[in-house]
Amino acid sequence: MIDTQLIEIEKTENSRLTQTDFKNLAFGRTFSDHMVVMDFIDGKWETPKIMPYQNLSVAPCASMIHYGQSIFEGMKAFKNEEGRFGLYRPDKILSA
């Protein structure tokens, strides 16, 4: 469990709160002033940080870009010549 008193908070200098129409929040177009960032190192989550909303830097070789891992969840299945179904690399599934 994370001690919430250890969470570092960096407040934004440019809040959009007064410009937000709370009666017409558009999905995918209305964003918070802040975001939570947390690293996963050596098999465990580190202490989160709340920081101003900003773009993320992602390496061009990140597998989520090449294999759609940021969009799809689950295992790939296929049908073989005998009409039976198989799973693609079920031994590679990560546990939560």
Summary of the structure (lengths in Angstrom):
residues: 96
radius of gyration: 19.9
end to end distance: 15.0
largest distance: 62.4
contacts: 132
relative contact order: 0.15
helix: 15%
strand: 23%
